[in-house]
C-alpha cells in the first residue's frame, strides 16, 4: 500500500469513529433526558398534594 492509500484509509477510519462517538453521545444525552423526565413524572405521581 502506498502512503496516499494509507492516509485515505486512516481518514475514513477517523470519520467513521467520529460519527460513532457522536451517535453514542446523542444516545447518552437522550437517555439522561428520558431518565430525568421519567423520574420527575414518578415523583409527581407520588406527591399527594398535587
Phi, psi and omega in degrees: 000136178273172185296323179297320179292322178295318179295317179297318179294318179295322178295315179296321178296316179298315180297317178298318180291325177294319176296320178296317178296316179298316178297320178295320179295317178296320178297317180296314180297316178298319178296319178296318179297315180296320179295318180295315180296320177295319178296316179297320178294318179298315180295319180294329178286332179281338184283113184286343182291320181281000000 
